[in-house]
Amino acid sequence: MRAFGFTHVVKEGESLSVIAQALVSPPVYGEKGSLEKVLALNPWIKDPNHILPNQEIDFGDLVKEKDVSTAASNEIKENTRKPLSEGFQRGDGLVLSPYFSNTTLSVRDTASGSTSTLNSAANFGIDAYYLQQWDEDFSTFLHFKLGSISFEPPATSTRTLTNGSKVMSGFGAGANYTCSSKLMVGFLVDYEKALFARAVSTTEKTVDAVMIPQVGGRVSYDFIKFSPFTLGASGSLDLLLPGSTDSYQIRLGAQTGAILYLKRNAISGEQMNYQVGIGASSRSQNTSITSQSQTDLTLLVQVYFGKS
């Protein structure tokens, strides 16, 4: 339910006339019928007999949520929704998400108390997701990541920096569940490189990139929909599991993040949609020789190729 109208998300097997008949007062057909009014609110619908699952139909003020009776809701479910074996066709897709980010790594040597802050140049990389849609609400995915990051010591510092440039990579898998037309939740199991600094009390600092397993959850919510665009936000919480190197032990850590996004959904049989977003994340994961925190500011573009 939007602040300025009612939106219906098309399910497998639904027709526009059945939806209009169930949700809008009669008559359905004719110049003043509900079907013509719905088409006027959704000029992107070229053929009312050809609408696709997951498309969003704007009913404006033709429907109020309180006026959608149980009988009408049941009529839609009975007449249009089909079991997986009858109506839904399993599909897959590919998501490519290039990003640019800026990273700040703050480190404190636990033995000497010395501190150091490292700032990166503009980092870049790409995330790739292979999606498998199992039913109308549930999907799984494989995740791959490849990127580059470079740190430079402050111009006024007398310390040098070794291994300041790193290739960042990772892979994992997860699942998403669509709870409603606005809310989606998911989880992810990942194995990817994380940054750790050491020797911060000496004249030569070192940055390591260590593969760390992590598990986490995701939630996204669409605030405003103005077809075919949607404005929303997503949040994440990850548990970073312990690890080790030849020089130190890595403790349990955590990472949180948030992204504000604007996305355009595929319409009229298109095979691609996309979104742009800006986000921030904060990571805290100590080692046996340092305590450290990391913040990232990220600009990303996400493009989905697959069945709309």
C-alpha positions in Angstrom: 0.0 0.0 0.0 1.6 3.2 -1.1 0.9 6.6 0.4 -0.7 7.6 -2.9 -2.4 4.5 -4.1 -2.7 0.7 -4.2 -0.3 -1.5 -6.1 -0.8 -5.1 -7.1 2.1 -7.4 -7.9 1.1 -9.8 -10.7 1.3 -13.5 -9.9 1.7 -16.4 -12.3 -1.4 -17.0 -14.4 -3.2 -13.7 -13.5 -5.1 -11.7 -16.1 -5.7 -7.9 -15.8 -9.5 -8.3 -16.2 -9.7 -10.8 -13.3 -7.6 -8.6 -11.0 -9.7 -5.5 -11.9 -13.0 -7.4 -11.4 -11.8 -8.6 -7.9 -10.4 -5.3 -6.7 -12.4 -2.5 -8.4 -16.1 -1.7 -8.3 -18.0 -2.8 -11.5 -18.5 -2.4 -14.3 -15.2 -3.9 -15.6 -15.6 -3.3 -19.3 -16.6 -0.2 -21.4 -15.3 3.4 -21.6 -16.0 4.0 -17.9 -15.2 0.5 -16.8 -12.5 -0.3 -14.2 -10.3 -2.0 -16.9 -10.0 1.2 -18.9 -9.2 3.2 -15.7 -6.4 0.8 -14.7 -4.9 1.0 -18.3 -4.9 4.8 -18.0 -2.9 4.6 -14.8 -0.5 2.1 -16.4 0.3 3.3 -19.9 3.2 0.9 -20.2 0.6 -2.0 -20.5 0.3 -2.3 -24.3 -1.8 -5.5 -24.2 -4.1 -6.1 -21.2 -4.2 -9.8 -22.1 -0.4 -10.0 -21.7 0.9 -9.2 -18.3 3.9 -10.9 -16.7 4.6 -12.2 -13.1 6.2 -9.7 -10.8 5.1 -6.7 -12.8 3.5 -4.0 -10.5 0.1 -2.6 -11.5 -0.8 0.8 -10.1 -4.5 1.1 -9.1 -4.1 4.7 -7.8 -7.0 5.6 -5.6 -9.4 3.1 -7.4 -8.7 0.7 -4.5 -8.3 1.3 -0.8 -6.7 -1.4 1.3 -9.6 -1.4 3.7 -12.0 -2.0 0.8 -10.2 -5.2 -0.4 -12.5 -7.7 1.1 -11.5 -11.2 2.1 -13.8 -12.5 -0.6 -12.0 -10.4 -3.3 -8.6 -11.5 -2.1 -9.7 -15.1 -2.1 -11.1 -14.7 -5.6 -7.8 -13.5 -6.9 -6.0 -16.4 -5.2 -8.5 -19.0 -6.4 -8.7 -17.8 -10.0 -5.2 -16.8 -10.7 -2.6 -18.4 -8.5 -1.4 -21.8 -9.5 0.6 -24.4 -7.7 4.3 -24.6 -8.7 3.7 -27.8 -10.6 0.9 -26.2 -12.7 1.9 -22.6 -13.4 5.3 -21.6 -12.3 8.3 -22.1 -14.5 11.7 -22.2 -12.7 14.1 -19.6 -14.1 17.6 -18.2 -13.6 19.4 -15.0 -14.1 22.7 -13.1 -13.7 23.4 -10.0 -11.7 26.5 -7.9 -12.3 27.3 -5.2 -9.8 30.4 -3.0 -10.4 31.3 -0.7 -7.5 33.6 2.1 -6.4 34.5 2.6 -2.8 36.7 4.5 -0.3 38.1 2.6 2.7 39.5 3.9 6.0 41.4 1.3 8.2 42.0 2.4 11.8 44.5 0.2 13.7 45.9 0.2 17.3 48.9 -1.9 18.3 47.8 -3.6 21.6 51.4 -4.0 22.9 52.7 -0.4 22.4 49.4 1.5 22.1 50.5 3.1 18.8 47.8 4.0 16.4 47.6 4.4 12.6 44.9 5.3 10.1 45.2 4.3 6.5 43.0 5.8 3.8 42.6 4.2 0.4 42.3 5.8 -3.1 39.2 5.1 -5.1 38.8 1.3 -5.0 36.9 -0.6 -7.7 35.6 -4.1 -8.3 32.6 -6.2 -9.3 30.2 -8.6 -7.6 28.5 -11.3 -9.7 25.5 -13.3 -8.7 24.0 -16.3 -10.5 20.4 -16.6 -9.4 18.0 -19.6 -9.4 14.3 -18.8 -8.9 12.6 -21.9 -7.4 9.2 -20.5 -6.9 7.4 -17.1 -6.9 9.0 -16.1 -3.5 12.2 -18.1 -3.0 15.5 -18.0 -4.8 19.1 -19.1 -4.3 22.3 -17.6 -5.6 26.0 -18.1 -6.0 28.2 -15.1 -5.4 31.7 -14.2 -6.8 33.7 -11.1 -6.1 36.8 -9.5 -7.5 38.2 -6.1 -6.8 41.3 -4.0 -6.1 42.3 -1.7 -3.2 45.3 0.6 -2.7 46.4 2.4 0.5 48.8 5.3 0.8 50.5 6.5 4.0 49.8 10.1 5.0 52.0 12.6 3.2 53.4 13.9 6.6 54.1 10.4 7.9 57.7 9.2 8.4 56.6 5.6 8.2 56.6 3.6 5.0 53.9 1.2 3.9 54.4 -2.3 2.3 51.8 -4.4 0.6 49.6 -1.3 0.2 47.9 -2.6 -2.9 45.7 -5.7 -2.7 43.5 -7.8 -5.0 40.3 -8.6 -3.1 38.3 -11.7 -4.0 35.6 -14.0 -2.5 32.9 -16.5 -3.2 29.8 -17.8 -1.5 26.2 -18.8 -1.7 22.9 -17.7 -0.2 19.1 -17.5 -0.5 16.4 -14.8 -0.7 12.8 -14.9 0.4 10.2 -12.3 -0.8 7.9 -11.7 2.2 5.7 -9.2 0.4 5.7 -6.8 -2.6 8.0 -4.5 -0.5 10.0 -6.7 1.9 12.7 -9.3 1.1 15.0 -11.1 3.5 18.0 -13.3 2.8 21.1 -14.9 4.2 24.6 -15.4 2.9 27.6 -17.7 3.6 30.7 -16.2 2.1 34.5 -16.8 2.1 36.4 -13.6 1.1 39.4 -11.5 1.8 39.4 -9.1 4.7 42.1 -6.4 5.5 44.4 -6.4 8.5 47.3 -4.1 9.3 50.3 -4.9 11.5 53.7 -3.5 12.5 52.0 -0.1 13.1 54.5 0.8 15.9 57.5 0.5 13.5 58.6 2.6 10.6 57.3 0.1 8.2 53.6 -0.8 8.3 52.1 -3.8 6.5 48.6 -4.5 5.2 47.4 -8.1 4.8 44.4 -9.5 2.9 43.3 -12.7 4.6 40.5 -15.1 3.5 37.9 -15.1 6.2 34.6 -17.1 6.4 31.5 -15.2 7.2 27.8 -15.7 7.6 25.2 -13.0 7.5 21.6 -11.7 6.9 20.1 -9.2 4.6 16.8 -7.3 4.5 15.6 -4.8 1.9 12.4 -2.7 1.9 10.9 -0.7 -1.0 9.6 2.6 0.4 8.2 4.4 -2.6 7.1 2.9 -5.9 6.5 5.1 -9.0 6.3 2.6 -11.8 8.6 1.5 -13.2 11.0 2.9 -10.5 11.3 2.0 -6.8 13.1 3.8 -4.0 14.2 1.6 -1.1 16.9 0.7 1.4 18.7 -2.5 2.5 20.6 -3.4 5.6 23.1 -6.2 6.4 24.6 -7.8 9.4 27.6 -10.3 9.1 29.4 -12.4 11.6 33.1 -12.6 10.7 34.6 -15.9 11.8 38.1 -16.4 13.3 41.1 -17.2 11.2 44.9 -17.1 11.4 48.1 -16.1 9.6 51.7 -17.1 10.3 52.1 -13.9 12.4 48.9 -13.6 14.4 45.4 -14.9 15.2 42.2 -13.3 13.9 39.4 -12.9 16.4 35.6 -13.1 15.9 34.3 -9.9 14.3 31.2 -8.2 12.9 30.2 -6.0 10.0 27.1 -3.9 9.4 26.0 -2.1 6.3 23.2 0.0 4.7 22.4 1.0 1.1 19.9 3.5 -0.2 18.9 2.4 -3.8 16.8 3.4 -6.8 15.9 0.6 -9.1 14.0 0.2 -12.3 12.0 -2.9 -12.8 11.7 -4.7 -16.1 8.4 -4.1 -17.8 6.6 -5.3 -20.9 8.6 -8.5 -21.3 12.0 -6.8 -21.0 14.9 -9.1 -19.9 16.9 -6.5 -17.9 16.4 -4.3 -14.9 18.9 -2.3 -12.9 19.5 -0.2 -9.8 22.0 2.3 -8.5 22.8 2.7 -4.8 25.0 4.5 -2.3 26.0 2.8 0.9 28.2 2.6 4.0 29.5 -0.2 6.1 31.4 -0.6 9.3 33.6 -3.6 10.2 35.3 -4.5 13.5 37.6 -7.5 13.8 40.6 -7.6 16.1 43.7 -9.8 16.0 46.0 -11.1 18.7 48.3 -8.1 18.1 46.0 -5.3 17.0 42.5 -3.9 17.5 41.0 -2.3 14.4 38.0 -1.0 12.6 37.2 -0.3 9.0 34.6 1.9 7.3 33.7 1.9 3.6 31.6 4.3 1.5 30.4 2.7 -1.7 28.7 3.7 -5.0 27.4 0.7 -6.9 25.4 -0.1 -10.0 23.5 -3.4 -10.3 22.2 -4.9 -13.5 20.0 -8.0 -13.7 19.8 -10.2 -16.8 17.1 -12.8 -16.9 13.4 -13.5 -17.2 11.2 -10.6 -16.1 
